[in-house]
């Protein structure tokens, strides 16, 4: 495993435990973080789904 794969695995793990934190480590305080935070406040599962999508899909 190289460093980028390890970082992605760590971000996905954080996205499952605390979705906004995983997105924050990937993008900082950009719009993706705020969307994830809002989705997590409204429901934990939508926050996880969005966080994993943003981390893996982009």
PyMOL Python script that loads the backbone (N, CA, C, O; Angstrom):
from pymol import cmd

cmd.read_pdbstr("""\
ATOM      1  N   UNK A   1       0.843  -1.185   0.000  1.00  0.00           N
ATOM      2  CA  UNK A   1       0.000   0.000   0.000  1.00  0.00           C
ATOM      3  C   UNK A   1       0.885   1.243   0.000  1.00  0.00           C
ATOM      4  O   UNK A   1       1.860   1.338   0.746  1.00  0.00           O
ATOM      5  N   UNK A   2       0.522   2.177  -0.845  1.00  0.00           N
ATOM      6  CA  UNK A   2       1.275   3.424  -0.836  1.00  0.00           C
ATOM      7  C   UNK A   2       0.584   4.429   0.089  1.00  0.00           C
ATOM      8  O   UNK A   2      -0.450   4.132   0.687  1.00  0.00           O
ATOM      9  N   UNK A   3       1.165   5.599   0.193  1.00  0.00           N
ATOM     10  CA  UNK A   3       0.654   6.596   1.144  1.00  0.00           C
ATOM     11  C   UNK A   3      -0.734   7.095   0.796  1.00  0.00           C
ATOM     12  O   UNK A   3      -1.535   7.345   1.696  1.00  0.00           O
ATOM     13  N   UNK A   4      -1.045   7.247  -0.490  1.00  0.00           N
ATOM     14  CA  UNK A   4      -2.366   7.751  -0.869  1.00  0.00           C
ATOM     15  C   UNK A   4      -3.452   6.720  -0.556  1.00  0.00           C
ATOM     16  O   UNK A   4      -4.557   7.091  -0.159  1.00  0.00           O
ATOM     17  N   UNK A   5      -3.152   5.439  -0.727  1.00  0.00           N
ATOM     18  CA  UNK A   5      -4.123   4.390  -0.396  1.00  0.00           C
ATOM     19  C   UNK A   5      -4.356   4.333   1.103  1.00  0.00           C
ATOM     20  O   UNK A   5      -5.491   4.180   1.556  1.00  0.00           O
ATOM     21  N   UNK A   6      -3.292   4.455   1.867  1.00  0.00           N
ATOM     22  CA  UNK A   6      -3.424   4.456   3.324  1.00  0.00           C
ATOM     23  C   UNK A   6      -4.228   5.656   3.793  1.00  0.00           C
ATOM     24  O   UNK A   6      -5.071   5.527   4.680  1.00  0.00           O
ATOM     25  N   UNK A   7      -3.980   6.813   3.211  1.00  0.00           N
ATOM     26  CA  UNK A   7      -4.724   8.019   3.579  1.00  0.00           C
ATOM     27  C   UNK A   7      -6.194   7.869   3.234  1.00  0.00           C
ATOM     28  O   UNK A   7      -7.056   8.272   4.015  1.00  0.00           O
ATOM     29  N   UNK A   8      -6.494   7.295   2.074  1.00  0.00           N
ATOM     30  CA  UNK A   8      -7.885   7.096   1.681  1.00  0.00           C
ATOM     31  C   UNK A   8      -8.583   6.120   2.624  1.00  0.00           C
ATOM     32  O   UNK A   8      -9.737   6.341   2.992  1.00  0.00           O
ATOM     33  N   UNK A   9      -7.915   5.065   3.013  1.00  0.00           N
ATOM     34  CA  UNK A   9      -8.500   4.107   3.959  1.00  0.00           C
ATOM     35  C   UNK A   9      -8.777   4.768   5.306  1.00  0.00           C
ATOM     36  O   UNK A   9      -9.821   4.531   5.913  1.00  0.00           O
ATOM     37  N   UNK A  10      -7.858   5.584   5.765  1.00  0.00           N
ATOM     38  CA  UNK A  10      -8.054   6.301   7.021  1.00  0.00           C
ATOM     39  C   UNK A  10      -9.203   7.292   6.904  1.00  0.00           C
ATOM     40  O   UNK A  10      -9.994   7.417   7.839  1.00  0.00           O
ATOM     41  N   UNK A  11      -9.319   7.992   5.795  1.00  0.00           N
ATOM     42  CA  UNK A  11     -10.416   8.939   5.590  1.00  0.00           C
ATOM     43  C   UNK A  11     -11.757   8.224   5.543  1.00  0.00           C
ATOM     44  O   UNK A  11     -12.743   8.736   6.075  1.00  0.00           O
ATOM     45  N   UNK A  12     -11.815   7.058   4.922  1.00  0.00           N
ATOM     46  CA  UNK A  12     -13.064   6.293   4.878  1.00  0.00           C
ATOM     47  C   UNK A  12     -13.438   5.805   6.268  1.00  0.00           C
ATOM     48  O   UNK A  12     -14.610   5.848   6.642  1.00  0.00           O
ATOM     49  N   UNK A  13     -12.474   5.348   7.028  1.00  0.00           N
ATOM     50  CA  UNK A  13     -12.742   4.919   8.402  1.00  0.00           C
ATOM     51  C   UNK A  13     -13.280   6.079   9.235  1.00  0.00           C
ATOM     52  O   UNK A  13     -14.243   5.913   9.983  1.00  0.00           O
ATOM     53  N   UNK A  14     -12.665   7.245   9.108  1.00  0.00           N
ATOM     54  CA  UNK A  14     -13.159   8.425   9.816  1.00  0.00           C
ATOM     55  C   UNK A  14     -14.541   8.827   9.318  1.00  0.00           C
ATOM     56  O   UNK A  14     -15.375   9.280  10.101  1.00  0.00           O
ATOM     57  N   UNK A  15     -14.789   8.662   8.015  1.00  0.00           N
ATOM     58  CA  UNK A  15     -16.095   9.005   7.456  1.00  0.00           C
ATOM     59  C   UNK A  15     -17.194   8.113   8.013  1.00  0.00           C
ATOM     60  O   UNK A  15     -18.343   8.541   8.120  1.00  0.00           O
ATOM     61  N   UNK A  16     -16.860   6.895   8.362  1.00  0.00           N
ATOM     62  CA  UNK A  16     -17.859   6.004   8.948  1.00  0.00           C
ATOM     63  C   UNK A  16     -18.095   6.364  10.410  1.00  0.00           C
ATOM     64  O   UNK A  16     -19.235   6.343  10.873  1.00  0.00           O
ATOM     65  N   UNK A  17     -17.042   6.692  11.134  1.00  0.00           N
ATOM     66  CA  UNK A  17     -17.183   7.019  12.552  1.00  0.00           C
ATOM     67  C   UNK A  17     -17.736   8.427  12.758  1.00  0.00           C
ATOM     68  O   UNK A  17     -18.714   8.608  13.484  1.00  0.00           O
ATOM     69  N   UNK A  18     -17.125   9.413  12.130  1.00  0.00           N
ATOM     70  CA  UNK A  18     -17.532  10.819  12.215  1.00  0.00           C
ATOM     71  C   UNK A  18     -17.468  11.411  10.813  1.00  0.00           C
ATOM     72  O   UNK A  18     -16.418  11.912  10.410  1.00  0.00           O
ATOM     73  N   UNK A  19     -18.553  11.366  10.068  1.00  0.00           N
ATOM     74  CA  UNK A  19     -18.522  11.746   8.654  1.00  0.00           C
ATOM     75  C   UNK A  19     -17.906  13.114   8.353  1.00  0.00           C
ATOM     76  O   UNK A  19     -17.090  13.201   7.436  1.00  0.00           O
ATOM     77  N   UNK A  20     -18.250  14.185   9.071  1.00  0.00           N
ATOM     78  CA  UNK A  20     -17.640  15.474   8.715  1.00  0.00           C
ATOM     79  C   UNK A  20     -16.122  15.514   8.907  1.00  0.00           C
ATOM     80  O   UNK A  20     -15.430  16.245   8.198  1.00  0.00           O
ATOM     81  N   UNK A  21     -15.607  14.745   9.848  1.00  0.00           N
ATOM     82  CA  UNK A  21     -14.164  14.747  10.092  1.00  0.00           C
ATOM     83  C   UNK A  21     -13.413  14.132   8.906  1.00  0.00           C
ATOM     84  O   UNK A  21     -12.375  14.644   8.487  1.00  0.00           O
ATOM     85  N   UNK A  22     -13.941  13.040   8.377  1.00  0.00           N
ATOM     86  CA  UNK A  22     -13.306  12.423   7.214  1.00  0.00           C
ATOM     87  C   UNK A  22     -13.278  13.350   6.011  1.00  0.00           C
ATOM     88  O   UNK A  22     -12.280  13.418   5.294  1.00  0.00           O
ATOM     89  N   UNK A  23     -14.373  14.062   5.792  1.00  0.00           N
ATOM     90  CA  UNK A  23     -14.442  15.003   4.675  1.00  0.00           C
ATOM     91  C   UNK A  23     -13.537  16.204   4.942  1.00  0.00           C
ATOM     92  O   UNK A  23     -12.919  16.732   4.018  1.00  0.00           O
ATOM     93  N   UNK A  24     -13.458  16.630   6.183  1.00  0.00           N
ATOM     94  CA  UNK A  24     -12.606  17.765   6.528  1.00  0.00           C
ATOM     95  C   UNK A  24     -11.142  17.469   6.229  1.00  0.00           C
ATOM     96  O   UNK A  24     -10.429  18.328   5.711  1.00  0.00           O
ATOM     97  N   UNK A  25     -10.684  16.250   6.554  1.00  0.00           N
ATOM     98  CA  UNK A  25      -9.288  15.902   6.285  1.00  0.00           C
ATOM     99  C   UNK A  25      -8.989  15.865   4.791  1.00  0.00           C
ATOM    100  O   UNK A  25      -7.852  16.091   4.377  1.00  0.00           O
ATOM    101  N   UNK A  26     -10.011  15.580   3.979  1.00  0.00           N
ATOM    102  CA  UNK A  26      -9.806  15.515   2.529  1.00  0.00           C
ATOM    103  C   UNK A  26      -9.910  16.893   1.872  1.00  0.00           C
ATOM    104  O   UNK A  26      -9.107  17.222   0.999  1.00  0.00           O
ATOM    105  N   UNK A  27     -10.905  17.711   2.291  1.00  0.00           N
ATOM    106  CA  UNK A  27     -11.206  18.958   1.589  1.00  0.00           C
ATOM    107  C   UNK A  27     -11.052  20.214   2.429  1.00  0.00           C
ATOM    108  O   UNK A  27     -11.060  21.312   1.873  1.00  0.00           O
ATOM    109  N   UNK A  28     -10.914  20.103   3.728  1.00  0.00           N
ATOM    110  CA  UNK A  28     -10.865  21.294   4.569  1.00  0.00           C
ATOM    111  C   UNK A  28     -12.265  21.867   4.752  1.00  0.00           C
ATOM    112  O   UNK A  28     -13.247  21.125   4.735  1.00  0.00           O
ATOM    113  N   UNK A  29     -12.361  23.165   4.925  1.00  0.00           N
ATOM    114  CA  UNK A  29     -13.664  23.812   5.170  1.00  0.00           C
ATOM    115  C   UNK A  29     -14.329  24.254   3.876  1.00  0.00           C
ATOM    116  O   UNK A  29     -14.883  25.352   3.814  1.00  0.00           O
ATOM    117  N   UNK A  30     -14.286  23.441   2.865  1.00  0.00           N
ATOM    118  CA  UNK A  30     -14.958  23.752   1.610  1.00  0.00           C
ATOM    119  C   UNK A  30     -16.410  23.314   1.697  1.00  0.00           C
ATOM    120  O   UNK A  30     -16.852  22.826   2.737  1.00  0.00           O
ATOM    121  N   UNK A  31     -17.147  23.482   0.621  1.00  0.00           N
ATOM    122  CA  UNK A  31     -18.593  23.218   0.612  1.00  0.00           C
ATOM    123  C   UNK A  31     -18.910  21.754   0.921  1.00  0.00           C
ATOM    124  O   UNK A  31     -19.955  21.462   1.501  1.00  0.00           O
ATOM    125  N   UNK A  32     -18.024  20.834   0.542  1.00  0.00           N
ATOM    126  CA  UNK A  32     -18.270  19.417   0.818  1.00  0.00           C
ATOM    127  C   UNK A  32     -18.384  19.154   2.318  1.00  0.00           C
ATOM    128  O   UNK A  32     -19.218  18.363   2.759  1.00  0.00           O
ATOM    129  N   UNK A  33     -17.535  19.826   3.093  1.00  0.00           N
ATOM    130  CA  UNK A  33     -17.581  19.661   4.548  1.00  0.00           C
ATOM    131  C   UNK A  33     -18.912  20.148   5.106  1.00  0.00           C
ATOM    132  O   UNK A  33     -19.518  19.468   5.935  1.00  0.00           O
ATOM    133  N   UNK A  34     -19.372  21.304   4.669  1.00  0.00           N
ATOM    134  CA  UNK A  34     -20.610  21.876   5.201  1.00  0.00           C
ATOM    135  C   UNK A  34     -21.827  21.051   4.805  1.00  0.00           C
ATOM    136  O   UNK A  34     -22.754  20.899   5.600  1.00  0.00           O
ATOM    137  N   UNK A  35     -21.836  20.519   3.587  1.00  0.00           N
ATOM    138  CA  UNK A  35     -22.933  19.642   3.169  1.00  0.00           C
ATOM    139  C   UNK A  35     -22.943  18.389   4.032  1.00  0.00           C
ATOM    140  O   UNK A  35     -24.001  17.954   4.487  1.00  0.00           O
ATOM    141  N   UNK A  36     -21.778  17.812   4.257  1.00  0.00           N
ATOM    142  CA  UNK A  36     -21.679  16.608   5.076  1.00  0.00           C
ATOM    143  C   UNK A  36     -22.119  16.880   6.510  1.00  0.00           C
ATOM    144  O   UNK A  36     -22.814  16.066   7.118  1.00  0.00           O
ATOM    145  N   UNK A  37     -21.715  18.021   7.045  1.00  0.00           N
ATOM    146  CA  UNK A  37     -22.122  18.383   8.405  1.00  0.00           C
ATOM    147  C   UNK A  37     -23.634  18.523   8.501  1.00  0.00           C
ATOM    148  O   UNK A  37     -24.241  18.034   9.454  1.00  0.00           O
ATOM    149  N   UNK A  38     -24.239  19.173   7.543  1.00  0.00           N
ATOM    150  CA  UNK A  38     -25.689  19.351   7.527  1.00  0.00           C
ATOM    151  C   UNK A  38     -26.409  18.010   7.407  1.00  0.00           C
ATOM    152  O   UNK A  38     -27.383  17.764   8.118  1.00  0.00           O
ATOM    153  N   UNK A  39     -25.939  17.148   6.518  1.00  0.00           N
ATOM    154  CA  UNK A  39     -26.556  15.827   6.374  1.00  0.00           C
ATOM    155  C   UNK A  39     -26.394  14.990   7.639  1.00  0.00           C
ATOM    156  O   UNK A  39     -27.302  14.245   8.010  1.00  0.00           O
ATOM    157  N   UNK A  40     -25.259  15.104   8.295  1.00  0.00           N
ATOM    158  CA  UNK A  40     -25.034  14.349   9.525  1.00  0.00           C
ATOM    159  C   UNK A  40     -25.935  14.846  10.650  1.00  0.00           C
ATOM    160  O   UNK A  40     -26.397  14.053  11.470  1.00  0.00           O
ATOM    161  N   UNK A  41     -26.184  16.140  10.694  1.00  0.00           N
ATOM    162  CA  UNK A  41     -27.086  16.685  11.712  1.00  0.00           C
ATOM    163  C   UNK A  41     -28.502  16.170  11.488  1.00  0.00           C
ATOM    164  O   UNK A  41     -29.202  15.837  12.444  1.00  0.00           O
ATOM    165  N   UNK A  42     -28.925  16.104  10.226  1.00  0.00           N
ATOM    166  CA  UNK A  42     -30.282  15.632   9.916  1.00  0.00           C
ATOM    167  C   UNK A  42     -30.412  14.121  10.012  1.00  0.00           C
ATOM    168  O   UNK A  42     -31.510  13.606  10.226  1.00  0.00           O
ATOM    169  N   UNK A  43     -29.315  13.411   9.857  1.00  0.00           N
ATOM    170  CA  UNK A  43     -29.354  11.957   9.951  1.00  0.00           C
ATOM    171  C   UNK A  43     -27.959  11.400   9.785  1.00  0.00           C
ATOM    172  O   UNK A  43     -27.240  11.779   8.860  1.00  0.00           O
ATOM    173  N   UNK A  44     -27.577  10.522  10.656  1.00  0.00           N
ATOM    174  CA  UNK A  44     -26.215   9.992  10.665  1.00  0.00           C
ATOM    175  C   UNK A  44     -25.920   9.193   9.389  1.00  0.00           C
ATOM    176  O   UNK A  44     -24.840   9.328   8.814  1.00  0.00           O
ATOM    177  N   UNK A  45     -26.850   8.382   8.953  1.00  0.00           N
ATOM    178  CA  UNK A  45     -26.652   7.526   7.775  1.00  0.00           C
ATOM    179  C   UNK A  45     -26.462   8.353   6.502  1.00  0.00           C
ATOM    180  O   UNK A  45     -25.537   8.069   5.741  1.00  0.00           O
ATOM    181  N   UNK A  46     -27.308   9.376   6.233  1.00  0.00           N
ATOM    182  CA  UNK A  46     -27.037  10.200   5.038  1.00  0.00           C
ATOM    183  C   UNK A  46     -25.669  10.881   5.078  1.00  0.00           C
ATOM    184  O   UNK A  46     -25.030  11.057   4.040  1.00  0.00           O
ATOM    185  N   UNK A  47     -25.226  11.257   6.259  1.00  0.00           N
ATOM    186  CA  UNK A  47     -23.897  11.847   6.393  1.00  0.00           C
ATOM    187  C   UNK A  47     -22.802  10.867   6.024  1.00  0.00           C
ATOM    188  O   UNK A  47     -21.837  11.236   5.355  1.00  0.00           O
ATOM    189  N   UNK A  48     -22.942   9.625   6.450  1.00  0.00           N
ATOM    190  CA  UNK A  48     -21.955   8.589   6.123  1.00  0.00           C
ATOM    191  C   UNK A  48     -21.945   8.329   4.619  1.00  0.00           C
ATOM    192  O   UNK A  48     -20.882   8.259   4.003  1.00  0.00           O
ATOM    193  N   UNK A  49     -23.119   8.189   4.039  1.00  0.00           N
ATOM    194  CA  UNK A  49     -23.210   7.896   2.607  1.00  0.00           C
ATOM    195  C   UNK A  49     -22.562   9.016   1.798  1.00  0.00           C
ATOM    196  O   UNK A  49     -21.784   8.752   0.880  1.00  0.00           O
ATOM    197  N   UNK A  50     -22.877  10.252   2.131  1.00  0.00           N
ATOM    198  CA  UNK A  50     -22.303  11.384   1.405  1.00  0.00           C
ATOM    199  C   UNK A  50     -20.792  11.463   1.606  1.00  0.00           C
ATOM    200  O   UNK A  50     -20.052  11.714   0.655  1.00  0.00           O
ATOM    201  N   UNK A  51     -20.337  11.252   2.823  1.00  0.00           N
ATOM    202  CA  UNK A  51     -18.908  11.342   3.098  1.00  0.00           C
ATOM    203  C   UNK A  51     -18.119  10.305   2.317  1.00  0.00           C
ATOM    204  O   UNK A  51     -17.085  10.627   1.732  1.00  0.00           O
ATOM    205  N   UNK A  52     -18.588   9.076   2.300  1.00  0.00           N
ATOM    206  CA  UNK A  52     -17.886   8.018   1.568  1.00  0.00           C
ATOM    207  C   UNK A  52     -17.934   8.323   0.067  1.00  0.00           C
ATOM    208  O   UNK A  52     -16.949   8.130  -0.645  1.00  0.00           O
ATOM    209  N   UNK A  53     -19.090   8.801  -0.406  1.00  0.00           N
ATOM    210  CA  UNK A  53     -19.214   9.157  -1.826  1.00  0.00           C
ATOM    211  C   UNK A  53     -18.225  10.244  -2.211  1.00  0.00           C
ATOM    212  O   UNK A  53     -17.567  10.146  -3.246  1.00  0.00           O
ATOM    213  N   UNK A  54     -18.116  11.265  -1.399  1.00  0.00           N
ATOM    214  CA  UNK A  54     -17.226  12.385  -1.708  1.00  0.00           C
ATOM    215  C   UNK A  54     -15.760  11.946  -1.647  1.00  0.00           C
ATOM    216  O   UNK A  54     -14.961  12.352  -2.490  1.00  0.00           O
ATOM    217  N   UNK A  55     -15.408  11.136  -0.676  1.00  0.00           N
ATOM    218  CA  UNK A  55     -14.021  10.712  -0.533  1.00  0.00           C
ATOM    219  C   UNK A  55     -13.608   9.757  -1.651  1.00  0.00           C
ATOM    220  O   UNK A  55     -12.518   9.895  -2.206  1.00  0.00           O
ATOM    221  N   UNK A  56     -14.456   8.799  -1.985  1.00  0.00           N
ATOM    222  CA  UNK A  56     -14.098   7.797  -2.975  1.00  0.00           C
ATOM    223  C   UNK A  56     -14.429   8.262  -4.391  1.00  0.00           C
ATOM    224  O   UNK A  56     -13.671   7.995  -5.324  1.00  0.00           O
ATOM    225  N   UNK A  57     -15.546   8.949  -4.554  1.00  0.00           N
ATOM    226  CA  UNK A  57     -16.030   9.288  -5.890  1.00  0.00           C
ATOM    227  C   UNK A  57     -15.301  10.409  -6.577  1.00  0.00           C
ATOM    228  O   UNK A  57     -15.348  10.494  -7.804  1.00  0.00           O
ATOM    229  N   UNK A  58     -14.629  11.276  -5.850  1.00  0.00           N
ATOM    230  CA  UNK A  58     -14.004  12.429  -6.501  1.00  0.00           C
ATOM    231  C   UNK A  58     -12.537  12.289  -6.618  1.00  0.00           C
ATOM    232  O   UNK A  58     -11.872  13.181  -7.145  1.00  0.00           O
TER     233      UNK A  58
END
""", "prot")
cmd.dss("prot")
cmd.show_as("cartoon", "prot")
cmd.util.cbc("prot")
cmd.orient("prot")
